[in-house]
Each structure stands twice: as C-alpha cells, then as structure tokens.
C-alpha cells in the first residue's frame, strides 16, 4: 500500500505542467500550407517542436527556441497561442506527468543546415490534414486538421 498523496510510477502527477510548442508552417510552390512534424527522440512518434519554459524568455520565444533546437527552423512566431493540447509525458524516473501545451504558429523563413538535435529526429513537411493523421494526441490532431494561417 502506498502513502496518500504520493503517486505510484504508473499514476500521473495531478498538477499539469506547462510546455510551449511551435507549429512551423510554410507555403509550398502551389501556395498551399505545409506544417512541419518531427519525431520524438525516445518513442519516435510524430510531434511538433515543444519544450519546458525557458527562463528569461516569453512563452512564444521559448517555443521558437525549441523549434530551432529540435528542427532547425526560424521565422516569425505569433505572440499568442492559437490553441493547445494535453498529453502525459513519461519522465526519466518512470512517472507520468500531465502536460498542457500552448501552441504558437511559426511562419518559417529559414531552415538551418546544422542545429542542436540534428540527427536525433526525423522531419516531415505535410499538408495540415495529413499531419493530423500522423500524430497521436487527439487535441493536436484537431489543431493540425483545422490550421489555417
């Protein structure tokens, strides 16, 4: 029997933590919108660049920093999120953490040849409805399927 108030490694922590994500997008040659998905490092699921708040940076600037570190993309990021989604993150200690993610559109202006997590992730540009079919989180699916910059 476990102590009250102390979750087992299988139960998620009760309080959601905040993360910030960028939704990198661009126009293709035909004028259509494409969004960028990347794989997560450990489970290799398709996701968008995201991370924990960065001290001294706003939420949108934190999201832009994650997009550069994880996918090598830079551009204009909105100051306000256009939506959000929730998921459970497996922490290094094995516990699950509820996470609420605010998503900021990032209009990509450049892609770097070298960036921090290059070689650790795959990248894929897709039309938003196609991207929606590749992700696991239901709320992220809806955000991607309905995204119109």
N, C-alpha and C positions, 0 to 999 in steps of 0.2 A: 504494500500500500504506500502510495506517495503522499508527501506532505501537501496540505491545501495551499493553493497559490503558487505552487511550483510545477509548471507543466512538464510532462514527460517529453522525451525527444520526439515522440510521434505527434504530439499536440502542438498546434501553432501558438506562438505568443499572442496574447489577447490584443495588445495595442498595435494597430497598424503603424508602420514606419513609412516615411515619405521618400520617394525616389522621383527623379526628374528624367524625362526621356525626350529625345529629339525625334521628329518624324521627318527624315531627309526626303526631299522631293525635288523633281526637276521636270522640265518639259522635254519630250523627245522630239525628233526631227519632224514628226507629223503634227506637233502641237499638243499631243496628249500628255497626261500627267503620269509620271512614274514615281514610285516610292522605293526607298532602299530598305531591304531587310538584311540582317546579319545573323550569323549563328551564335548561340551562346557558347562559351568556352567549354563548359563541362558536359552539358546534355546535348549540344549541337542542334537544339531546337531553333526555329526561325523566330527572331525577336527584332525589336528596334533598339538603337543605342540608348542606354539608360544607366543611371548610377545614383549613388547617395549624394546628398547635398555637399557642395564644396565650400569650405569656409572662405568667407570674403567674396563669394560670388552669388549673384541673384539666382533664382531657380532656373530662369531661361538661359543664363550664361553657364550654369552648371550643366544643363542639357547639351548646350553647344560644345562644351569641353569634352563631354562623353562621346559625342558624335565624332569629334576629331580623333580622340584616343582610340576608339573602337573601330571606326570605319574610314578615317582619313578624310572626312568631308568637312567643308567650311562654307559659310554663307550667311544669309540674313535669317535670324531667328525671331519669332514673334515674342513679345514681352508677356503675353497672356496665353495660358494653355487653351487648346481648343477642345480638350476633353481629358479623360483619364480612364484608368482601368486598375483592377486589383489582381494580385496573384500571391501565391505562397512561395517564398524563397527558402531553399534549403541552405542553412548556414553551415559553416565549417565544423561546428560542434554537432551537427546532425539535426538540430532543431529546425522547425519550420517557423518562419517569420511572416506574418501578414504584411503585405506591402501595398500601398496605394501610390500609383504612378500618375503624375501630371505630364501630359504630352504637349510639346511645343513644336509646331511646324517649322522646319528649317529649309529655306529655299537654297539649294546647293549651288554655289558659284564656282567651287573648285574641289578637286579630289587630289590629295597628296600621293606622291609615289611611295613615300615612306611615312609610317606612323607607328605609334606605340604598340598596338596589338596586331599589327600586320603579321600574317602567317598563322595567327591563332584563331581566326574566324573566316568564314566564307561571306561573300557579299553577293546580293542579287537585286537587280532593279526590275520591278514589275509594275503593271497597272494596279491601282488600288484594289479592285475586286479579286485579282489573282493573289495579291499579297495577303488579303484577308483569309483566303483558303489555306494558307501555309502556316498561320500562327495558331497556337493552342488556346490562348486566353479569349473567352467569348466577348468580353467588352472591347478588347483590342481588335478583334475581328470586325465588330460593328464600326469602330472608329476608322479602320482602314477602308472598309467597304463603302463608307459614306464620305470619305475625304474628298473635298473639292477646295483647292486653294483660292 
